[in-house]
């Protein structure tokens, strides 16, 4: 069988998480293993039994010789081998680079010509040790004028990235912006500024508004900028303005959907046009219908306001039957309703919306919506399947009787 | 020196201990240890509290910016190489000095930084006027044996630095870890690198070798690892982005795993924590959960199930439970009973505990993933095989609109982008939905994802028409095959004729093909090994395996005689992933080692899954 067929075949699919009859249920296994018990709990900073003490380890001498241990310790400390001090005293570019890579002390200031500096930079890049690369770049910044350094960096992406990372970590955003603007990478500079701004302002709405408005004016709305980025930041500003109006500490710098959820639970009945009405937030931030429905469903279902959920997601058709109308795809909706423990009736309404009998049957069985299973099997005129299904229901229950009555129904022309 | 290799690898912590000891010896006689919380678990793998006491540590504190006086004047801070944490400590020391300037002459401040002190740290120290007052120490702990054949440096911040910030400052630590390791195992004859960072690691390894050990490798020359393959994480992102199907892979999807210890939090799983927050849930107090150690040498039950397809796991656990049930203690005589209590009882108790914990973990996985797993799997499968692009996008779009998850949704978006590509409009639709859900502040995350190579940002059609000349128009036309697909096809990773593919039959490991380039490359390597093909063939295979001709497999200078490299002897390979390996890849390597009768050891700077990759970009 083709790999894909294998995974898509209904047999595999339905069994992916079910197990042989012969297999014990998790509860049975737990019963054998008795109560869940903890390995070790760390009440102190350190767990009482550390891994190193529970395992038997080999003694050091069967791993490495004392001589090797000394080398390893020396390498970690970055100190010189005593015998090497004299040999390395001449300060060539190669010697300096090697010392940098080994983490040994060295002064870069002996390299004064532009040629030496360039060689140092290229050498560090060639080895690929970022510590060495950044050290050389910072040395260049100290000893060369900016224009020269930028020239060197512009053709050496690896070194440039190290410098960018350094400036970012140091919070030197103005310098970073200058650098990137000079290199013709202004949109990137805008993004670094944005990142710095959101990370440094926390949930200070006023500060964020001020900085973001500046950013829009100076970078994002300039020609060549990414229009979608600009729109997103503009939406951000809109949301922050709304939050400022709402003036609720718990909403400051929270997401649009979080604010929407807040409005749904606290201002559900506010009239449209009111700033705090959910519809206002939805329109203001252009929340797509799918996301809107999802938030509304979750908020009201979690606070047990099923009447609201029903009025929102069901409507009567011209025959007077109740059908579901939501932007949430029906399978996803069912899965979520089941997680939220919706009523069987609502679930049944949902499942009935599915036109394909096969899918309807599958989902009705999956979520144990018995009347729909019975009805669908009856429509398919499949007496054998219905008889088998009846056996799985608990005798004399309401649905069991429904199944029996359906089987007795003389108006159905059974196919088997 | 004839101990088994596994034993030696597990004992690497002894060397780490010596390294730490040599540092503590420089920090005064009696001192307080102030430790960053992220380092507690790794430190537990190196030493215990009593060992620390023996080496002069009097009291231990968690690092806290508000921390005021401690028991002793001598303070030893212990932090990872993270500039913010470093600054925070310098602030603390500065404020202590402003209160009591006489501390400056006591040389009582020490900061141990793992894995190393960067030159910029020294400059910051100097610029703050703290040079000579505060002493910095590098602590490069050795690879930690988390599990049999699994080594990790446990430096979770490395991926972010290397790939998101593109800052290679700590890359030398990877080289250092290998250099130390080879003193214990012997240096492999053949070393290959895939990717730029890996190539740099080999270069730095060469510098260490030239400097320190002109002769030191010779002494224990029973070479136990035949070859080293170093690979950059960004050479195969899809392998991390895909949802794993193995037990260990799914564990890492649902639970926090730190340093090989799983926090069995069945209530607040990683899935739940990443969902939309409607402000309705009450914040629960942090509970202490059971901790499971994911190490087959301690928990052999875990060893039996870790690489299995998840659908098989519960039945294995069930059969183990039955065995336990059948073990009838009542039938034992008194002497036998004594013997049982003395020898087996404790074992059985631990075994039962492990069994229970695994069942709880399985139940949690099932309840969290039941509804999503199959659809997710089949969509991911279609993405890999470049099928049904439109419906794959719709799936992702619906996911973003409904059950959106802060990391996993982006992960799926990245996978689609890398395998089938996203149009400008599709890309922006997903970005907008994500920002509505989690806040516009995350706009920069997409920039990071693009920089890290996890996401391909499409250019707007309008824009591209302006710029493009006829010459490069073809580049801008939608491609029917992405770079990923091209690579995967070359490496024959997507099996078209499963009946011929032994590996698929061997295990229900859906991940295998997902095991990605690594598995592919290894497979090639192993085939060559078995068939003793000429080395040039392998070389070219590997070259094709890389995304461009830029990143090549590279045989290290130390072995100029190419012909001697193959067949690889002994038949054991160390695979080192720079930037984090995942459990699916580990399982895939296990399949390969079984089919080829070889040994594959995995090492990395961290074990991380797709969600962790995305987290590193936020």
Interface residues (C-beta under 8 A of the other chain):
Chain A: X1 X2 X3 X4 X6 X7 X8 X13 X15 X16 X17 X19 X20 X23 X24 X26 X28 X29 X30 X32 X33 X34 X35 X36 X37 X38 X39 X40 X41 X42 X43 X44 X45 X46 X47 X50 X51 X52 X53 X54 X55 X57 X58 X59 X60 X62 X63 X64 X65 X67 X68 X69 X71 X72 X73 X74 X75 X76 X77 X78 X81 X98 X100 X101 X102 X103 X126 X127 X128 X129 X130 X131 X133 X134 X135 X138 X158 X161 X162 X165 X166 X168 X169 X170 X188 X191 X192 X194 X195 X198 X227 X228 X229 X232 X233 X235 X236 X239 X250 X253 X254 X255 X256 X257 X258 X261 X262 X265 X285 X287 X288 X290 X291 X294 X295 X298 X299 X302 X303 X328 X329 X332 X335 X336
Chain B: X1 X3 X7 X8 X10 X11 X12 X13 X14 X15 X17 X18 X19 X22 X35 X40 X43 X44 X45 X46 X47 X48 X49 X60 X61 X62 X83 X84 X116 X117 X118 X119 X120 X123 X137 X138 X139 X140 X161 X165 X166 X167 X168 X169 X170 X171 X172 X176 X179 X180 X183 X184 X196 X197 X199 X200 X201 X203 X204 X207 X208 X211 X212 X213 X216 X219 X220 X260 X276 X277 X278 X279 X280 X288 X289 X290 X291 X292 X293 X295 X297 X298 X311 X314 X315 X317 X318 X319 X321 X322 X324 X325 X352 X353 X355 X356 X357 X359 X360 X362 X363 X366 X370 X371 X373 X374 X377 X378 X381 X385 X398 X401 X402 X403 X428 X431 X432 X433 X435 X436 X437 X438 X439 X440 X441 X443 X444 X447 X460 X495 X498 X504 X510 X513
